[in-house]
Each structure stands twice: as structure tokens, then as C-alpha cells.
Amino acid sequence: MKNSRRSPFAAAAVIAIGLMLSGAGYAAASTAINSAPKSEAASAAQIEEGKKLFLSNCASCHGVNGVGTKAAPTLVGVGAAAAEFQVDSGRMPGQASGPQLQVKPKQFTAEQIDAIAAYVGSLGVGPDVPTEDMIAANGNATRGGELFRINCAMCHNAVGAGGALTEGKYAPSLKGVPNDHIYEAMLTGPQNMPVFNDANLTPKDKKDIITYLKFVEANPSAGGYELAGLGPVAEGLFIWILGLGVIVALTIWLGAKSN
Amino acid sequence: MSKEHRYESGLAVVASDKVKDPGIEPHRVRMTDKSPAKERVANRQVAALFIASAVGSAFAIFAYFAFPITEDLGTVRSNTWWLGIGITLGLFGIGIGAVHWAKTLMPDTEVSEERHQTRGSDEVRARAVEIIKLADKESGFSRRKLIRRTLYTSLALFPLPAIFFFGDLGPNPANTLRHTMWKKGTRLTKDPYGTPIKAAEVTLGSVFHVIPEGLSELPEHKLEEKAKAAVLLVRLDPKDLKEDPAKKDWSYDGIVAYSKICTHVGCPVALYEQQTHHLLCPCHQSTFDLTEHCKVIFGPASRPLPQLPITVDAEGYLVAQSDFTEPVGPSFWER
């Protein structure tokens, strides 16, 4: 114990071992969750199946052949990644109009979602669904943290707790978001999120960012309770109400006469 | 209690209709004074608080060994938490116990004490004058004119150097607030690694966080330069842009670059909404419209974000046409 407290390499060792453990653990977990490997090339039958699903579920807004209508944008060129993100996260099919689409229970099975994604991907050249290796959280969390703070933290909060935008829109919390959704969101820029293409954040950068997010999720904050990680608002509220409240109560007790 | 003091001199106004001193309220006998059983309870309560303190301190020692900090970052939290609880109980028990003891068991009869006069007695005053005169006589302060006058001169000159030192604090920090690292031909590079950006890489809806080329190689003042030169690079559909004809060539094929430093109080404005093209400052919700030269559409900022004129070089990399044409960041007096 003396060593771990005093050694100048303690911090580095803690981070390195933590990274290895969480990376390995997460890799194992994510393979278990996504056990079915995504097919590299969508088969013609899958696209045909996707087209049927698209016509019956999506075409009323996105138009036949996904060319878009006044109600919804064109899906030509958005890629399979965008379709998988929107449908697999339950955002699509949209339920109600509002500032932004909400996450809700997904409406299709995994096979159906893959079919829809394959069909939308076949409409034009666009980003494809990432492979297992691209989204595994076994990159460099330190580097990912730096990239996250520069590119993402202004909206999503430094530990991915989410935050408010204008006119009712918000950047959602990233806690518990599956790796492939994080990757696809960066790649395709859903709704008001900007696009981070592979020239901006390389696949390695994206992998590191996922690693960082999963690291923060798996490791409790060393500084104590995060209070949802919201920063000064939650912390201020806590200390002003509870901290000051205790001080006021103690002061009253000190000044009161004994019964 | 209500005894009147007579002062020989002074400005005190004696009001004839002043509020009467109500005196001390009647003494209220405590339960611990009336009932021996209650006294014994209070006695035990105080002892219990002191024992709790002792337990807390002992627990803190135990916790130091039982919850060591290991490779797992989470152990820092449990170590701090249990140590803190032990130490808190240790000190809090003593404090609360002492106060409870004083409040319940120590005598609580009301006592009032008179204030003494501020004026010293004639004897003390005469003695003070005597000491001062003796000091003057022994030091020769009045007698030795040369020493006295040179002392006055030295005392008068002593603060003067400060006037010259403080001159360095003003009048303004030269031109550092007016210029940034950007100049004609400086490549736009990605924060933090300084990779140059090709115009073709900035696809529609992309946002790049940009620093000037060479920032990382600066020998000093990297952070100061970054704080002034940070830029947000966005590509919009050129038909969405409502550009001022005078600034038409400041963008490149829908790619626009703006200072990231809010014109309100200097927070980094980087919350870009891809569909509305609004840029939101997280500190005070100033909102800027990217389609119209980042004019303010909401919030306390009073000026648009300064735009960095950009173009591409022969190799297709984005470069600055010049520095910002106005100082970046919050307003200051000499703007």
C-alpha cells in the first residue's frame, strides 16, 4: 500500500491497468452482446426484404425510394450507418414531431434493422455500418479523452452526461449507448449533431473516443459522487441546499437554550 | 444594568425618549436542573458523544488500512469516503459533545458585565506623556536637526520608486489583444495534433476544431495564442449562406471559419447545430447564426463572432487569407 501511495508511476500504472482491464472486459462484453456478426456485403435478398420494410414503415415520410418529401429528408447517400443508428436506437420511425426525435424501444428485430440499413445503404454511396473491430473499446482512452473534450464535450459534457441546446433540443447522455451507435453518430451526424467524417476524426480517433466513454462509464469518479456528472449546476444545488442547510441548522442549535 | 455613564466630552446625544432597557428576561430553569434523572441522561449523552468521537478516530485508523488505494481508481473514492467519515465523526463528536455539555450541565445563570471607560486615568495619561518626553530626550529627536531632516527626506523618497514600477502596469497591453497567430497563408490545422485540413475533407455538416499551423511548435505562450486563435470550421450548403457582398470571398465553397471565442465574456462557442446552423455559447446561451456572418440572434453577446477569411493553397489545404480583421473575444476599452 505504501508503494501504491508513493510511487511516481502509481498514476500511470493505475490508468494503464484500468485501461487494460476495462478494454478487455468491454471487448468481451460487446462480443457477447453483438454475437451475430454483421455481414460485410448486404445480399440482394436482404436489400429486397429491407425495401419491403421501408415501403411499409418509412416511405410515407421519406418517400418511395427514399428521395425525401416535405416531411422528411432524402435518404439517398446517408448510408447504412445512418439508417442503423436511427432505427436501432429506436429514434426512427419517428413518433411525434418535436424539437428532436426521442430514443424509444426499437420497433424492429435485429434482422429487420439490418435489412432496412442494407436497403438504405443501397440507395447511394454513404458510410457503412462499422465492423466489430472498429467499435471495440480497446483503444487509447487518454487520447480519446483529449479528442472527446475538443470535439464532443461542449455539447455532450466532459464525461458524456449530455447537455441542453437551443429551443428544446439537447445533446443526449452517452451513458449506456452501444459502441456501434456512438460510432455511427459520429460518422453520420444525426439530427443536429455535426458530422465527424473519417478525415476529421479517423477511425482510430473514433475508437479511442469510444474507449474513453466506456472507461468513464465503467470506472467511478475518483473524486467522489458525480451527482450525475452535470458539473456546477448539480454541485451548486447540492451544496447550497444541503451544505448551507446543515450549517443553518447547526447555528440554530448552537444558539438555542437547552430545554 | 441601566446605570448612566457620564462622559466628560464627546458627541454622544442623550435622547430623552429612548427605548427603555428591558433588562434580562427571567431565568428559566432547565430540565437537567430540576430532575436528577434528566441530568444523568444528559451526562450519558455527552459521554456517548465523546465515545462516538473516539470510535470515529479509531475507525479512521482502521479505514486507512482497510480501504487502501490500489490500482483501481474506484478505491480512491472508498478510501476518501471512509477516512472522511471517521475523521468527521472524531472531530464532530468532540464539538457537539462539548456544546451539549455546556448547554445542559454547566451553570446557565444570566450574568451581565459593565463596560469600562475608554479614557485612562489621569495618572496613566501623565505617565504616557512622561514616557514620550523621555524617549524624545534620550533619542535626541528634537535636538538633532540633521538626523531628523534626513530621516524625513528618506521617508518621503521611499515610496517614489513604486510610481515608476506601477507605470509598467499600463497603459495597455500593447497590441497583443488585436492580433492572433493567423496571417496570410497560415494553414488551418486540426486541434490538437496540428494535421492540416484539405477543403475536400470538410464535408457538408462537418465541424472542425481548428488551430493555426505551428501552434504546437511555439517556444512559449502556446495557451495564450491558442486562446486567441481557436477557430471553428464548418461547411454549409453555399445556398444557405446569406453573405455580405464585401465578405463574399471570405468563405470557400460554403466553408466558413469563425473565432471560437465568445464576444460576450470569452467562453469557447462550439455548440454547433447542424440543421439550424446555430452556434450556441454554453456559458450564457448567446446564439450566433452561422448563415449570416455569425450575427447574434439570442443572448447577451453584443457583436458577431469575428470571421477568419479563408481560401485554399495550391495543394488544396485550407489557409487563412489574413489575420482576423477585428480583435477577437470580449469587447475592451480601446477597441
Boltz contact constraints between the chains, C-beta under 6 A:
constraints:
  - contact:
      token1: [A, 1]
      token2: [B, 68]
      max_distance: 6.0
  - contact:
      token1: [A, 4]
      token2: [B, 69]
      max_distance: 6.0
  - contact:
      token1: [A, 4]
      token2: [B, 70]
      max_distance: 6.0
  - contact:
      token1: [A, 14]
      token2: [B, 71]
      max_distance: 6.0
  - contact:
      token1: [A, 14]
      token2: [B, 73]
      max_distance: 6.0
  - contact:
      token1: [A, 17]
      token2: [B, 71]
      max_distance: 6.0
  - contact:
      token1: [A, 18]
      token2: [B, 73]
      max_distance: 6.0
  - contact:
      token1: [A, 150]
      token2: [B, 191]
      max_distance: 6.0
  - contact:
      token1: [A, 150]
      token2: [B, 209]
      max_distance: 6.0
  - contact:
      token1: [A, 151]
      token2: [B, 209]
      max_distance: 6.0
  - contact:
      token1: [A, 154]
      token2: [B, 270]
      max_distance: 6.0
  - contact:
      token1: [A, 154]
      token2: [B, 271]
      max_distance: 6.0
  - contact:
      token1: [A, 155]
      token2: [B, 271]
      max_distance: 6.0
  - contact:
      token1: [A, 166]
      token2: [B, 278]
      max_distance: 6.0
  - contact:
      token1: [A, 166]
      token2: [B, 280]
      max_distance: 6.0
  - contact:
      token1: [A, 166]
      token2: [B, 287]
      max_distance: 6.0
  - contact:
      token1: [A, 189]
      token2: [B, 205]
      max_distance: 6.0
  - contact:
      token1: [A, 189]
      token2: [B, 274]
      max_distance: 6.0
  - contact:
      token1: [A, 192]
      token2: [B, 273]
      max_distance: 6.0
  - contact:
      token1: [A, 192]
      token2: [B, 274]
      max_distance: 6.0
  - contact:
      token1: [A, 192]
      token2: [B, 275]
      max_distance: 6.0
  - contact:
      token1: [A, 194]
      token2: [B, 205]
      max_distance: 6.0
  - contact:
      token1: [A, 194]
      token2: [B, 207]
      max_distance: 6.0
  - contact:
      token1: [A, 194]
      token2: [B, 272]
      max_distance: 6.0
  - contact:
      token1: [A, 194]
      token2: [B, 274]
      max_distance: 6.0
  - contact:
      token1: [A, 195]
      token2: [B, 205]
      max_distance: 6.0
  - contact:
      token1: [A, 195]
      token2: [B, 206]
      max_distance: 6.0
  - contact:
      token1: [A, 197]
      token2: [B, 203]
      max_distance: 6.0
  - contact:
      token1: [A, 197]
      token2: [B, 206]
      max_distance: 6.0
  - contact:
      token1: [A, 199]
      token2: [B, 201]
      max_distance: 6.0
  - contact:
      token1: [A, 200]
      token2: [B, 206]
      max_distance: 6.0
  - contact:
      token1: [A, 200]
      token2: [B, 208]
      max_distance: 6.0
  - contact:
      token1: [A, 219]
      token2: [B, 73]
      max_distance: 6.0
  - contact:
      token1: [A, 220]
      token2: [B, 74]
      max_distance: 6.0
  - contact:
      token1: [A, 220]
      token2: [B, 77]
      max_distance: 6.0
  - contact:
      token1: [A, 222]
      token2: [B, 73]
      max_distance: 6.0
  - contact:
      token1: [A, 222]
      token2: [B, 76]
      max_distance: 6.0
  - contact:
      token1: [A, 222]
      token2: [B, 77]
      max_distance: 6.0
  - contact:
      token1: [A, 224]
      token2: [B, 77]
      max_distance: 6.0
  - contact:
      token1: [A, 258]
      token2: [B, 30]
      max_distance: 6.0
  - contact:
      token1: [A, 258]
      token2: [B, 103]
      max_distance: 6.0
  - contact:
      token1: [A, 258]
      token2: [B, 104]
      max_distance: 6.0
  - contact:
      token1: [A, 259]
      token2: [B, 31]
      max_distance: 6.0
